[in-house]
Amino acid sequence: MTVTIEKLFFDGNGRVPNSRLPLLIYRNVVRWDVPAMEAIMRQNKWIPSWHAHHGMWPRHHFHCEAHEIICVTKGTHIGKFGGHNGKQAQLNAGDVIVIPAGVGHCGLQISEDLNLTGGFHDGFGVVDFRMGFPEEYAELCQRARQVPILDYDPFFGVDGPLARIWRDADRGIRREEAETFNASQLSTLA
């Protein structure tokens, strides 16, 4: 079995900072029940802090002080990422999206049976909820850029794919093609 990680890069647009770091979509990564998945996330320094049945907030927004993770544990969710001119993506049960600080996101459509688990990396959480006002743009770009690149991948552990992909992007290396990883590399409960 494999896990595919898709990468979406978004440039700032004068309202939404977006990020030099790509948004990551892990396809078919959730292979545990929700309590075990959350334990794996915690072990890897990602803290689940909310659950929802109604999807992402249905207006374009972003957080400039934390990277966010959203796990689809049941159902289907369609979202738009990168702001008004961004890209649409469908997330199915088993998929996970990691949204870098500053990247816009918006819920568009959900299935009736949707279950989400979301959270943030250890030591961070949402203290800001931004709508993209032009007068804040420069300041929020700077604040989002200051959120550190992480050493822990939420499901592969220390120095997993997230750390490598984001460090490469930080050095200006933009590999947009999806990457495939062996599921045997996924973290197990300690």
N, CA, C and O of each residue as an XYZ file, in Angstrom:
760
protein
N       0.833     -1.178      0.000
C       0.000      0.000      0.000
C       0.885      1.252      0.000
O       1.997      1.256      0.527
N       0.352      2.300     -0.605
C       1.101      3.548     -0.686
C       0.246      4.731     -0.229
O      -0.979      4.651     -0.144
N       0.937      5.818      0.059
C       0.314      7.103      0.383
C       0.868      8.110     -0.622
O       2.082      8.238     -0.780
N      -0.022      8.815     -1.292
C       0.396      9.854     -2.232
C       0.219     11.211     -1.563
O      -0.800     11.473     -0.925
N       1.220     12.065     -1.716
C       1.141     13.429     -1.194
C       1.181     14.380     -2.385
O       2.168     14.446     -3.119
N       0.084     15.114     -2.558
C      -0.012     16.138     -3.593
C       0.416     17.467     -2.999
O       0.230     17.713     -1.807
N       0.989     18.323     -3.834
C       1.490     19.627     -3.391
C       0.848     20.723     -4.221
O       0.840     20.665     -5.451
N       0.310     21.721     -3.538
C      -0.267     22.878     -4.211
C       0.463     24.123     -3.730
O       0.492     24.405     -2.532
N       1.052     24.869     -4.658
C       1.762     26.105     -4.350
C       0.872     27.292     -4.691
O       0.212     27.302     -5.730
N       0.855     28.289     -3.819
C       0.065     29.491     -4.037
C       0.907     30.722     -3.707
O       1.553     30.790     -2.662
N       0.885     31.679     -4.608
C       1.555     32.951     -4.360
C       0.569     33.906     -3.707
O      -0.644     33.756     -3.854
N       1.097     34.888     -2.986
C       0.259     35.916     -2.390
C      -0.482     36.694     -3.471
O      -0.040     36.762     -4.618
N      -1.616     37.281     -3.087
C      -2.440     37.953     -4.094
C      -2.895     39.351     -3.670
O      -3.834     39.899     -4.248
N      -2.238     39.923     -2.674
C      -2.633     41.249     -2.222
C      -3.693     41.243     -1.140
O      -3.964     42.269     -0.516
N      -4.295     40.078     -0.920
C      -5.276     39.909      0.161
C      -4.904     38.717      1.038
O      -4.905     38.813      2.265
N      -4.589     37.605      0.404
C      -4.231     36.369      1.104
C      -2.725     36.162      0.928
O      -2.248     36.086     -0.204
N      -1.963     36.069      2.036
C      -0.512     35.921      1.908
C      -0.099     34.653      1.155
O       0.856     34.666      0.378
N      -0.828     33.558      1.395
C      -0.425     32.234      0.939
C       0.966     31.952      1.476
O       1.309     32.471      2.538
N       1.787     31.156      0.798
C       3.035     30.738      1.427
C       4.032     30.253      0.396
O       3.661     29.816     -0.693
N       5.299     30.336      0.754
C       6.353     29.700     -0.040
C       6.286     28.190      0.134
O       6.825     27.443     -0.682
N       5.625     27.739      1.198
C       5.477     26.312      1.501
C       4.222     25.787      0.814
O       3.196     26.468      0.816
N       4.277     24.603      0.232
C       3.080     24.086     -0.427
C       2.063     23.534      0.567
O       2.414     22.993      1.616
N       0.810     23.687      0.208
C      -0.266     22.983      0.893
C      -0.106     21.511      0.506
O       0.150     21.204     -0.658
N      -0.251     20.612      1.457
C      -0.060     19.180      1.189
C      -1.376     18.433      1.354
O      -2.088     18.612      2.342
N      -1.688     17.593      0.371
C      -2.857     16.718      0.461
C      -2.349     15.283      0.497
O      -1.786     14.783     -0.477
N      -2.556     14.637      1.630
C      -2.189     13.227      1.797
C      -3.406     12.405      1.373
O      -4.469     12.508      1.986
N      -3.259     11.607      0.350
C      -4.357     10.782     -0.132
C      -4.316      9.407      0.522
O      -3.291      8.725      0.518
N      -5.456      9.021      1.082
C      -5.630      7.688      1.666
C      -4.593      7.380      2.751
O      -4.043      6.279      2.794
N      -4.331      8.355      3.624
C      -3.338      8.149      4.674
C      -3.961      7.640      5.972
O      -3.301      6.927      6.728
N      -5.231      7.995      6.250
C      -5.843      7.604      7.520
C      -6.178      6.116      7.464
O      -7.063      5.689      6.723
N      -5.455      5.344      8.260
C      -5.617      3.884      8.278
C      -5.946      3.372      9.667
O      -5.841      2.178      9.946
N      -6.345      4.292     10.534
C      -6.622      3.963     11.916
C      -8.021      4.446     12.249
O      -8.595      5.241     11.505
N      -8.582      3.971     13.369
C      -9.820      4.594     13.843
C      -9.447      5.978     14.383
O      -8.266      6.272     14.569
N     -10.440      6.820     14.633
C     -10.173      8.213     15.006
C      -9.320      8.322     16.274
O      -8.368      9.103     16.274
N      -9.606      7.583     17.358
C      -8.741      7.715     18.543
C      -7.274      7.347     18.263
O      -6.366      8.022     18.747
N      -7.043      6.287     17.489
C      -5.662      5.905     17.165
C      -5.015      6.954     16.261
O      -3.842      7.283     16.442
N      -5.765      7.485     15.290
C      -5.237      8.534     14.413
C      -4.806      9.749     15.240
O      -3.725     10.302     15.034
N      -5.666     10.152     16.175
C      -5.337     11.300     17.019
C      -4.118     11.025     17.894
O      -3.315     11.926     18.133
N      -3.973      9.803     18.370
C      -2.798      9.449     19.171
C      -1.523      9.525     18.327
O      -0.493     10.006     18.799
N      -1.591      9.051     17.076
C      -0.447      9.146     16.157
C      -0.105     10.617     15.930
O       1.065     10.997     15.972
N      -1.124     11.443     15.690
C      -0.885     12.881     15.476
C      -0.191     13.496     16.690
O       0.795     14.218     16.544
N      -0.707     13.210     17.889
C      -0.102     13.770     19.106
C       1.351     13.314     19.265
O       2.231     14.102     19.611
N       1.578     12.043     19.008
C       2.926     11.489     19.101
C       3.876     12.231     18.158
O       5.066     12.368     18.442
N       3.334     12.708     17.030
C       4.132     13.413     16.023
C       3.996     14.936     16.118
O       4.242     15.653     15.149
N       3.599     15.415     17.303
C       3.584     16.852     17.613
C       2.525     17.654     16.853
O       2.685     18.860     16.663
N       1.456     17.003     16.419
C       0.285     17.675     15.840
C      -0.872     17.410     16.788
O      -1.167     16.256     17.097
N      -1.527     18.457     17.248
C      -2.524     18.325     18.308
C      -3.932     18.482     17.739
O      -4.315     19.576     17.326
N      -4.709     17.388     17.715
C      -6.100     17.512     17.279
C      -6.871     18.359     18.287
O      -6.822     18.101     19.490
N      -7.584     19.371     17.792
C      -8.255     20.273     18.725
C      -9.701     20.558     18.377
O     -10.390     21.252     19.125
N     -10.179     20.029     17.245
C     -11.584     20.247     16.910
C     -12.108     19.116     16.020
O     -11.359     18.437     15.318
N     -13.416     18.953     16.086
C     -14.136     17.992     15.242
C     -15.319     18.729     14.633
O     -15.896     19.611     15.268
N     -15.683     18.373     13.406
C     -16.796     19.061     12.750
C     -17.503     18.126     11.786
O     -16.916     17.200     11.227
N     -18.767     18.402     11.618
C     -19.582     17.694     10.628
C     -20.013     18.638      9.514
O     -20.592     18.204      8.518
N     -19.734     19.923      9.680
C     -20.209     20.939      8.738
C     -19.123     21.444      7.800
O     -19.397     22.321      6.980
N     -17.914     20.933      7.885
C     -16.843     21.304      6.976
C     -16.094     22.556      7.382
O     -16.331     23.139      8.440
N     -15.175     22.954      6.500
C     -14.426     24.190      6.715
C     -15.386     25.375      6.620
O     -16.438     25.292      5.986
N     -15.007     26.460      7.254
C     -15.829     27.656      7.205
C     -16.049     28.049      5.755
O     -15.086     28.061      4.988
N     -17.278     28.374      5.338
C     -17.586     28.583      3.925
C     -17.268     29.983      3.389
O     -17.922     30.443      2.453
N     -16.291     30.653      3.958
C     -15.784     31.917      3.425
C     -14.261     31.834      3.394
O     -13.644     31.200      4.251
N     -13.669     32.479      2.403
C     -12.212     32.467      2.294
C     -11.607     33.102      3.543
O     -11.977     34.205      3.946
N     -10.675     32.383      4.134
C     -10.005     32.862      5.334
C      -8.640     32.193      5.433
O      -8.318     31.299      4.649
N      -7.851     32.627      6.390
C      -6.548     32.020      6.625
C      -6.119     32.329      8.054
O      -6.709     33.171      8.731
N      -5.088     31.633      8.490
C      -4.498     31.832      9.809
C      -3.019     32.145      9.573
O      -2.334     31.394      8.879
N      -2.529     33.223     10.131
C      -1.132     33.578      9.864
C      -0.207     33.223     11.027
O       0.982     33.539     10.989
N      -0.743     32.571     12.057
C       0.099     32.255     13.212
C       0.209     30.759     13.492
O       0.731     30.364     14.534
N      -0.281     29.915     12.564
C      -0.190     28.464     12.770
C      -0.438     27.732     11.459
O      -1.184     28.201     10.600
N       0.196     26.580     11.323
C      -0.127     25.638     10.252
C      -1.303     24.795     10.750
O      -1.367     24.457     11.932
N      -2.224     24.460      9.859
C      -3.429     23.717     10.260
C      -3.481     22.372      9.549
O      -3.014     22.234      8.419
N      -4.053     21.385     10.228
C      -4.273     20.067      9.643
C      -5.769     19.756      9.707
O      -6.430     20.022     10.711
N      -6.292     19.187      8.612
C      -7.701     18.770      8.567
C      -7.741     17.356      8.009
O      -7.272     17.097      6.900
N      -8.310     16.442      8.797
C      -8.407     15.035      8.436
C      -9.866     14.699      8.125
O     -10.754     14.989      8.926
N     -10.112     14.093      6.971
C     -11.458     13.651      6.620
C     -11.572     12.190      7.064
O     -10.992     11.297      6.445
N     -12.317     11.961      8.131
C     -12.429     10.599      8.665
C     -13.674      9.886      8.144
O     -13.787      8.665      8.260
N     -14.609     10.648      7.571
C     -15.805     10.055      6.977
C     -16.394     11.063      6.001
O     -16.401     12.264      6.272
N     -16.887     10.577      4.868
C     -17.569     11.437      3.920
C     -16.634     12.106      2.931
O     -15.506     11.665      2.711
N     -17.138     13.195      2.335
C     -16.429     13.935      1.293
C     -16.551     15.430      1.549
O     -17.592     15.912      1.994
N     -15.483     16.151      1.265
C     -15.460     17.601      1.452
C     -14.771     18.227      0.242
O     -13.675     17.811     -0.135
N     -15.405     19.213     -0.359
C     -14.774     19.966     -1.438
C     -14.444     21.343     -0.894
O     -15.292     22.019     -0.312
N     -13.198     21.748     -1.092
C     -12.752     23.047     -0.616
C     -12.034     23.804     -1.705
O     -11.671     23.242     -2.739
N     -11.831     25.081     -1.467
C     -11.030     25.912     -2.357
C      -9.872     26.460     -1.541
O     -10.044     26.898     -0.404
N      -8.698     26.429     -2.136
C      -7.483     26.762     -1.415
C      -6.682     27.806     -2.181
O      -6.635     27.784     -3.411
N      -6.051     28.724     -1.444
C      -5.235     29.750     -2.063
C      -5.944     31.065     -2.297
O      -5.359     31.982     -2.872
N      -7.198     31.183     -1.865
C      -7.951     32.419     -2.051
C      -8.949     32.300     -3.186
O      -9.153     31.221     -3.743
N      -9.566     33.421     -3.521
C     -10.647     33.439     -4.510
C     -10.228     32.871     -5.860
O     -11.039     32.237     -6.535
N      -8.996     33.082     -6.260
C      -8.505     32.579     -7.547
C      -7.692     31.302     -7.381
O      -6.904     30.947     -8.258
N      -7.881     30.614     -6.264
C      -7.098     29.424     -5.958
C      -7.578     28.187     -6.691
O      -8.152     28.267     -7.777
N      -7.334     27.052     -6.081
C      -7.658     25.755     -6.683
C      -8.652     25.011     -5.807
O      -8.608     25.081     -4.579
N      -9.534     24.311     -6.463
C     -10.523     23.482     -5.784
C      -9.958     22.075     -5.644
O      -9.259     21.593     -6.535
N     -10.258     21.415     -4.529
C      -9.818     20.033     -4.324
C     -10.904     19.273     -3.575
O     -11.537     19.803     -2.662
N     -11.105     18.036     -3.974
C     -12.031     17.157     -3.264
C     -11.231     16.280     -2.322
O     -10.242     15.660     -2.713
N     -11.677     16.237     -1.070
C     -11.058     15.407     -0.048
C     -12.047     14.318      0.330
O     -13.209     14.599      0.621
N     -11.587     13.085      0.324
C     -12.431     11.937      0.634
C     -12.015     11.319      1.960
O     -10.944     11.624      2.486
N     -12.851     10.463      2.492
C     -12.510      9.768      3.731
C     -11.118      9.149      3.583
O     -10.831      8.470      2.597
N     -10.260      9.394      4.574
C      -8.891      8.895      4.545
C      -7.880      9.920      4.091
O      -6.675      9.712      4.237
N      -8.361     11.048      3.530
C      -7.459     12.109      3.068
C      -7.214     13.121      4.187
O      -8.046     13.307      5.075
N      -6.056     13.762      4.118
C      -5.668     14.772      5.093
C      -5.043     15.935      4.331
O      -4.321     15.740      3.354
N      -5.332     17.135      4.793
C      -4.731     18.318      4.181
C      -3.963     19.074      5.264
O      -4.463     19.264      6.373
N      -2.750     19.501      4.936
C      -1.943     20.321      5.832
C      -1.801     21.686      5.168
O      -1.240     21.808      4.079
N      -2.316     22.704      5.840
C      -2.407     24.055      5.290
C      -1.354     24.934      5.973
O      -1.460     25.202      7.169
N      -0.339     25.383      5.226
C       0.661     26.258      5.841
C       0.052     27.580      6.304
O      -0.953     28.037      5.760
N       0.664     28.176      7.297
C       0.228     29.489      7.780
C       0.149     30.459      6.607
O       1.068     30.542      5.792
N      -0.963     31.191      6.532
C      -1.152     32.195      5.502
C      -1.913     31.729      4.280
O      -2.349     32.553      3.476
N      -2.083     30.411      4.121
C      -2.757     29.897      2.922
C      -4.270     29.952      3.111
O      -4.803     29.454      4.103
N      -4.947     30.560      2.151
C      -6.390     30.685      2.196
C      -7.086     29.352      2.012
O      -6.607     28.473      1.295
N      -8.236     29.216      2.678
C      -9.053     28.018      2.511
C     -10.513     28.351      2.773
O     -10.840     29.275      3.518
N     -11.380     27.568      2.136
C     -12.812     27.841      2.161
C     -13.552     26.545      1.861
O     -13.207     25.834      0.917
N     -14.562     26.237      2.659
C     -15.383     25.063      2.397
C     -16.441     25.371      1.340
O     -17.094     26.413      1.400
N     -16.612     24.472      0.377
C     -17.585     24.681     -0.696
C     -18.756     23.708     -0.637
O     -19.913     24.103     -0.788
N     -18.445     22.436     -0.417
C     -19.495     21.418     -0.481
C     -19.101     20.236      0.398
O     -17.927     19.877      0.483
N     -20.106     19.629      1.058
C     -19.836     18.485      1.925
C     -20.877     17.400      1.683
O     -21.973     17.665      1.189
N     -20.512     16.176      2.041
C     -21.485     15.091      2.040
C     -22.211     15.092      3.386
O     -21.701     15.626      4.371
N     -23.387     14.499      3.422
C     -24.194     14.492      4.651
C     -23.545     13.721      5.788
O     -23.853     13.962      6.955
N     -22.647     12.794      5.457
C     -22.024     11.958      6.489
C     -20.629     12.450      6.893
O     -19.862     11.689      7.483
N     -20.289     13.700      6.588
C     -18.941     14.227      6.816
C     -18.544     14.216      8.294
O     -19.328     14.589      9.166
N     -17.313     13.782      8.551
C     -16.654     13.922      9.857
C     -15.237     14.426      9.604
O     -14.495     13.857      8.804
N     -14.878     15.494     10.292
C     -13.529     16.042     10.194
C     -12.896     16.074     11.579
O     -13.577     16.245     12.589
N     -11.580     15.907     11.601
C     -10.773     16.178     12.789
C      -9.720     17.174     12.352
O      -9.037     16.965     11.350
N      -9.587     18.257     13.099
C      -8.606     19.266     12.745
C      -7.751     19.642     13.925
O      -8.075     19.332     15.071
N      -6.670     20.305     13.642
C      -5.791     20.747     14.702
C      -4.615     21.532     14.162
O      -4.619     21.995     13.022
N      -3.596     21.671     15.021
C      -2.450     22.511     14.738
C      -1.200     21.846     15.290
O      -1.289     20.911     16.085
N      -0.037     22.328     14.870
C       1.197     21.739     15.383
C       1.411     22.165     16.830
O       0.931     23.211     17.266
N       2.128     21.345     17.550
C       2.340     21.514     18.989
C       2.845     22.918     19.316
O       3.786     23.416     18.697
N       2.204     23.540     20.296
C       2.599     24.871     20.737
C       1.901     25.992     19.991
O       2.107     27.164     20.308
N       1.074     25.657     19.001
C       0.389     26.662     18.213
C      -1.100     26.322     18.142
O      -1.500     25.181     18.369
N      -1.881     27.295     17.836
C      -3.313     27.123     17.643
C      -3.851     28.391     17.029
O      -3.124     29.374     16.882
N      -5.093     28.378     16.676
C      -5.657     29.553     16.029
C      -5.951     30.619     17.068
O      -6.836     30.468     17.911
N      -5.197     31.687     16.988
C      -5.514     32.881     17.757
C      -5.871     34.002     16.791
O      -6.284     35.087     17.201
N      -5.707     33.724     15.505
C      -6.099     34.696     14.485
C      -6.937     34.001     13.420
O      -6.691     32.847     13.070
N      -7.901     34.702     12.926
C      -8.810     34.200     11.895
C      -8.968     35.366     10.931
O      -9.695     36.317     11.217
N      -8.295     35.297      9.800
C      -8.175     36.444      8.911
C      -8.999     36.282      7.635
O      -9.126     35.190      7.083
N      -9.556     37.416      7.186
C     -10.416     37.426      6.006
C      -9.727     38.013      4.773
O     -10.292     37.947      3.681
N      -8.550     38.574      4.906
C      -7.828     39.080      3.754
C      -8.097     40.529      3.414
O      -8.369     40.855      2.259
N      -8.025     41.398      4.396
C      -8.183     42.831      4.140
C      -6.875     43.384      3.589
O      -5.821     43.156      4.183
N      -6.913     44.104      2.473
C      -5.677     44.589      1.837
C      -4.782     45.398      2.763
O      -3.559     45.307      2.655
N      -5.352     46.186      3.669
C      -4.525     47.024      4.549
C      -3.691     46.197      5.542
O      -2.745     46.723      6.129
N      -4.023     44.926      5.736
C      -3.260     44.061      6.645
C      -2.254     43.180      5.924
O      -1.439     42.513      6.561
N      -2.307     43.174      4.607
C      -1.581     42.191      3.800
C      -0.089     42.103      4.128
O       0.401     41.015      4.431
N       0.637     43.207      4.076
C       2.094     43.180      4.291
C       2.444     42.626      5.672
O       3.342     41.794      5.802
N       1.734     43.088      6.701
C       2.002     42.613      8.063
C       1.728     41.121      8.196
O       2.510     40.398      8.814
N       0.615     40.655      7.618
C       0.244     39.253      7.764
C       1.146     38.333      6.946
O       1.377     37.189      7.337
N       1.657     38.818      5.819
C       2.652     38.036      5.072
C       3.872     37.776      5.951
O       4.381     36.657      6.010
N       4.325     38.810      6.623
C       5.499     38.685      7.502
C       5.213     37.739      8.665
O       6.042     36.889      8.991
N       4.069     37.879      9.280
C       3.735     37.009     10.422
C       3.630     35.549     10.004
O       4.121     34.668     10.709
N       2.995     35.283      8.865
C       2.861     33.894      8.393
C       4.235     33.294      8.083
O       4.478     32.119      8.355
N       5.115     34.092      7.523
C       6.448     33.605      7.166
C       7.271     33.234      8.403
O       8.187     32.416      8.310
N       6.959     33.820      9.545
C       7.705     33.555     10.774
C       7.305     32.257     11.471
O       8.002     31.811     12.382
N       6.203     31.649     11.062
C       5.802     30.367     11.671
C       6.828     29.322     11.228
O       7.081     29.186     10.031
N       7.418     28.590     12.157
C       8.539     27.702     11.806
C       8.137     26.514     10.938
O       7.005     26.033     10.972
N       9.114     26.069     10.163
C       8.975     24.807      9.426
C       9.156     23.693     10.446
O      10.016     23.774     11.322
N       8.358     22.678     10.327
C       8.298     21.642     11.349
C       9.239     20.479     11.061
O       9.542     20.183      9.906
N       9.695     19.828     12.119
C      10.510     18.626     11.984
C       9.650     17.368     11.902
O      10.116     16.322     11.452
N       8.396     17.472     12.338
C       7.543     16.291     12.432
C       6.450     16.294     11.372
O       5.707     17.266     11.231
N       6.365     15.213     10.643
C       5.243     14.951      9.748
C       4.129     14.356     10.612
O       4.416     13.544     11.491
N       2.865     14.734     10.388
C       1.803     14.250     11.275
C       1.612     12.738     11.276
O       1.103     12.186     12.252
N       2.011     12.057     10.199
C       1.782     10.614     10.125
C       3.039      9.795      9.861
O       3.032      8.581     10.065
N       4.115     10.432      9.411
C       5.364      9.713      9.154
C       6.424      9.997     10.220
O       7.478      9.360     10.231
N       6.153     10.944     11.109
C       7.066     11.205     12.213
C       8.189     12.168     11.877
O       8.127     12.917     10.902
N       9.235     12.124     12.727
C      10.346     13.069     12.615
C      11.028     12.920     11.260
O      11.287     11.813     10.788
N      11.311     14.073     10.650
C      11.960     14.154      9.337
C      11.211     13.392      8.245
O      11.822     12.903      7.295
N       9.890     13.291      8.382
C       9.063     12.668      7.351
C       8.925     13.561      6.133
O       9.594     14.589      6.037
N       8.062     13.178      5.201
C       7.926     13.925      3.949
C       7.616     15.408      4.130
O       8.165     16.230      3.395
N       6.764     15.780      5.073
C       6.421     17.183      5.268
C       7.675     18.008      5.523
O       7.857     19.055      4.902
N       8.534     17.562      6.416
C       9.751     18.311      6.752
C      10.630     18.494      5.519
O      11.126     19.595      5.278
N      10.831     17.449      4.745
C      11.685     17.536      3.558
C      11.078     18.445      2.496
O      11.758     19.311      1.945
N       9.788     18.242      2.214
C       9.119     19.039      1.178
C       9.132     20.518      1.545
O       9.424     21.362      0.698
N       8.820     20.839      2.795
C       8.783     22.242      3.209
C      10.185     22.848      3.261
O      10.352     24.013      2.899
N      11.188     22.101      3.699
C      12.553     22.661      3.718
C      13.043     22.940      2.297
O      13.679     23.962      2.040
N      12.737     22.018      1.378
C      13.091     22.257     -0.027
C      12.412     23.521     -0.546
O      13.055     24.359     -1.177
N      11.120     23.657     -0.281
C      10.375     24.834     -0.751
C      10.949     26.116     -0.144
O      11.008     27.146     -0.816
N      11.368     26.061      1.107
C      11.945     27.225      1.772
C      13.243     27.646      1.095
O      13.603     28.824      1.113
N      13.949     26.681      0.497
C      15.195     26.976     -0.233
C      14.925     27.313     -1.707
O      15.858     27.488     -2.490
N      13.634     27.400     -2.076
C      13.287     27.763     -3.449
C      13.122     26.591     -4.391
O      12.956     26.792     -5.594
N      13.163     25.370     -3.879
C      12.990     24.179     -4.717
C      11.503     23.824     -4.729
O      10.964     23.359     -3.725
N      10.841     24.045     -5.873
C       9.393     23.811     -5.996
C       9.158     22.593     -6.878
O       9.099     22.699     -8.103
N       9.028     21.457     -6.250
C       8.691     20.231     -6.987
C       7.176     20.048     -6.885
O       6.663     19.662     -5.835
N       6.476     20.322     -7.963
C       5.021     20.322     -7.922
C       4.395     18.949     -8.122
O       3.216     18.764     -7.820
N       5.152     17.992     -8.622
C       4.586     16.664     -8.864
C       4.317     15.947     -7.531
O       5.036     16.122     -6.547
N       3.256     15.137     -7.543
C       2.905     14.350     -6.356
C       4.014     13.335     -6.074
O       4.736     12.913     -6.977
N       4.131     12.959     -4.815
C       5.106     11.945     -4.420
C       4.380     10.794     -3.742
O       3.358     10.991     -3.083
N       4.911      9.609     -3.907
C       4.311      8.402     -3.336
C       5.267      7.805     -2.309
O       6.475      7.725     -2.531
N       4.692      7.386     -1.171
C       5.475      6.820     -0.077
C       4.874      5.482      0.318
O       3.663      5.277      0.232
N       5.725      4.590      0.745
C       5.273      3.281      1.205
C       4.564      3.428      2.552
O       5.086      4.054      3.474
N       3.383      2.850      2.649
C       2.617      2.953      3.893
C       3.333      2.286      5.072
O       3.010      2.571      6.225
N       4.285      1.417      4.803
C       5.039      0.786      5.909
C       5.879      1.816      6.661
O       6.351      1.536      7.763
N       6.072      3.008      6.080
C       6.847      4.062      6.717
C       5.990      4.902      7.685
O       6.524      5.734      8.419
N       4.680      4.687      7.687
C       3.813      5.434      8.587
C       4.155      5.122     10.034
O       4.605      4.024     10.361
N       3.936      6.105     10.889
C       4.185      5.924     12.315
C       3.269      4.857     12.892
O       2.153      4.640     12.418
N       3.764      4.210     13.911
C       2.929      3.300     14.703
C       2.889      3.862     16.111
O       3.739      4.668     16.490
N       1.911      3.441     16.877
C       1.806      3.942     18.245
C       2.956      3.427     19.088
O       3.283      2.241     19.071
N       3.561      4.343     19.824
C       4.714      3.962     20.678
C       4.220      3.261     21.929
O       5.023      2.863     22.772
